[in-house]
Structure formats: C-alpha cells, structure tokens
C-alpha cells in the first residue's frame, strides 16, 4: 500500500485525544500512524520513516524525552510536542533537545494543523534545497540578504545593529522552528551569562520597534513568553 | 528570612535596652533612683512584647538586673547579690518577661490560626462555587454530544451546528475556568513565593493580545504603551491571566461597550496598568469586595455564569497582590469602568 500522503506519527497515550487528533489530521489528508507507548513509537518510527512526529511528553512507559533523544540521534524529522500549560521548563528542555515546536493543550485543530504545515514546509525546505538559495531569505514583505547582512521590508532597508541583525538572521535560518532563549543566545553571542536572556529580550524589543511592529499584531517574529522566539513562515497567518 | 528576623529582634531589644539605660542615668541625675527598677521592668515588658519568643525578654532581664545591680543601686559599680531589694526586683523582672513572652506568643499563634482558618474558608467557598459552576457546562457538553451521537439522522445540519456550537462554547468556558484554578494552585501550593522573571512589557502585551484576539476576534482593544522599554519582574503566565481576565470581564459584563482600552504608563518605580471600557459600569461595592479577596459565593448564585467573573477577578487580585502590587476598580465619570493595577518595574537598563 503506497501513497504519497505525508505520514505523521502520533505518539499519545490518551485514547480520546488520539482519536480526535487522528481524525483531524486524516481529514486534512495526512496519513496517521498511532503509537501509545514509547517502545512502539520507536519501532514505528524506524519502519515508517514519518515526515512529522507529534509527541505527547507524558507517556506511560518512558518519558517522551527519551523518544525525542532517540529520533534526534540520526534524524532531522520535525517533532511537534504536545504539552500542558504552565510547565515552560519542560517545553524549553524539549526544544533544546531538538523538538521543533510545541502546541499547548488544550489546542484547536487550526492551531495544530498550522504547526504541522509549517514543520513540513521547513523540513522540505532544508532537506531539498539546503541553505536558502542565492543567500537570500524571503518571507512576505521581508527580504534578508545574507551576503550584505541587510534586512529590507517592502524594499525599505531596516537599519539594524550587528547584534540585532544576527538575531534576525539566526531566526530566519531556523524559520518555523521555535528557538529557545538559550539557543539564540548561544547562536548569537556564543556564550551565555546570567543576564543574557534579558539582553536578548531588550535587543528584540529594539528590533520590534525598528520593524514598526505593534504588540498584538502579527509580524515576522512570534514571541512565546518564557520560552523563546520563532520566525514565521509564509503561510502562517 | 530567618536571619533577618533574628537581626531585627536583636536590634529592637538593644534599642529598647539602651533607652532604658539612658532613662536610668537620667533618673539618677534627678535623684529619683527608686523608679529606675520600674523603667527596666517596663523595658523588659516591651522587649518581650515586640520580639518573637521568650529569649530576648529573658536575656534583657538578666542584663537589666546586672545594670541595676551594678550601676544604679548602692553600692555603686559593685555587684551585690545579697541586698534583698536587688533580689526582689530581679524576680519581678524575670516574671514579667516570661509572662509577657508567653502571652504574646499565644496571641501570635492564635492570629496565625485565625488567618489560616480564614484562608481555608475562602478556599472552601471558592471550591464550592467552582464545582457548582462546572456542572452547567459539563451538562451541556455531555447531553449535547450524546444527542448528536444518538439522533444525528433526525437533526438538520443547522440543528447539528447549534448543538456543536454549544459544546464548543462551554468547552471554552471550562478552559478559562481551569486556567484560573491552575493559577490559584500555582500561587497557593506550599506558599512558595512566586518566581519572577524580568519580562519586557511589549512582549507581555504582545502575547496577551494574541491570545485575546484568538478568543474574541471581533473585539478591538486600543493600546497605549510607553515609548521606552519597560522591564517588569513577574510570573508571566499569571500576569497574562490577570490582563486577560480583566479584558474578558469587560467583554462579558460591560453591556453597551464600544471601546476597550489597555493603557500602561510608568510612575516612578512602578508600571501602572489601566483597562478601561465605556460600558454599563460596575457595582463598585461588589467589585471592591471581590478584589479585597473576600470572595463569597452568596451573591453569585443567582446566575451561575456570572460566577466566572467573580472567580476571574478574585484570581486577578490574588496574583497582583502576590506580586506586591495593588489593584482597584472604579466607575469613570464619562461612563464605563476602569480597572487599575500596579507592579514594580525594574530599574533603568544597564546594558549597552
């Protein structure tokens, strides 16, 4: 039985959530593979080679993190975490261990489907074309010229400092992936000190001002309080 | 914390004792030595009253005894334990110290018990109100979903949609309620102080507005934020909840509202949040009651849906107070209500 639908491995132990999420995904034309336990998930991952993994962190047999580690040993398959509210630390750990994104329970179908689309697109992007073609990144009205280290919006150059540019460039290279504060700090400054998250946030506030973004309006970068930032891909609202 | 308490007690005791000595010297100059003992008895009483436990009072007693014996009674500057007058004053002082210590400790303990009972009562009230309120949406969800499964064929698409809509709405209501309950447990659990992380105001508002817009796409909010970058130490999840609850309260209860606005300004070391609507206004008395933390379900019973407002706002008050801020609500002269709360902001930025 072969088809060219995208395969999604759903690792979740709650039967009802499984049913609902599987229905949601199948009706959007994805093929869903279900695993209730971490052990089964490992087997299924190896035999099906799914395009995306949706992983609940609270699994009965092993912590979801174990599975995350297992996948990340030799694969870049996008992983979306399902997590409960209020434990930012779990989210941050999962993201730092290689998860691409997370959705907080309770979530709507639109939310989850949007994340799946973004994850798939970026995976395709990096897998097929390598780094962005022509040293440029384009997203709606924004253009980043990596060679000239310049950022334009609607043809208008945005004057950024070195640090600010580095942050924007880093996020764009990982477009669609939720980047934790510590991952960005490491990528931009190379080391992290005590006040570095705050330094990052202040820089980000300046970037936001320069981009002319008003709080609550969508712009190119989403901020998840206590977790990190994500540059949005083209499709996402 | 403990160390600071001990330091405070020692400082207090020393201060009072020095004052007593000063008075002692003064009395001696005025040649009314017979009252010096009284001064020390009074000092010991004060120390026992104002410090925690017995220790300070008893130590002060012995110090006082020595002082009187050595400096203030004949023979001067010689310790003399044989004089019955000295012995009697010593016994009086020790008794006073121990009695006062016992009494104050008892009163303090009783106060703590009273506060604990009060808290317990509030929690019980809240729990009762909440579980009562939870039943209504659960009933809807349960009966609506079984209706759909059993009678799908006889229902028109419109009817099906209406039933589904009621499920969705009540599930959303439950989600909000659970968020509030989680917030309470986050504060109450083990009485651990909330963990504050420095947060950029713009990011907080950004996140809040994104969530709010997702839930109420039709409701515009006018924003007014300070130009400079403001950093506020806070538990972001809880603080988001505060703003969303107050905005939501306006959406549900401010009948006739046309504009809803959120304004943040800085006053000295504080950030002031003001959420204003131009709706029908509020019952100031009742809201003050809720914000003071005396959440009582008596008035809420008439309409269980209103209960959410009470819980939401009392959660706001709890959170803001746990952050060391203050919260208030009043009606505006031009109509509508304004909720106002303050938080301490971080001092000026020290980077770059």
Interface residues (C-beta under 8 A of the other chain):
Chain A: X85 X86 X88 X106 X195 X198 X199 X201 X202 X204 X205 X206 X208 X214 X215 X216 X217 X218 X222 X223 X224 X225 X226
Chain B: X171 X175 X179 X182 X186 X197 X198 X199 X200 X202 X203 X204 X205 X206 X207 X208 X209 X210 X212 X213 X221 X223 X225 X229 X231 X236 X237 X240 X349 X351 X352
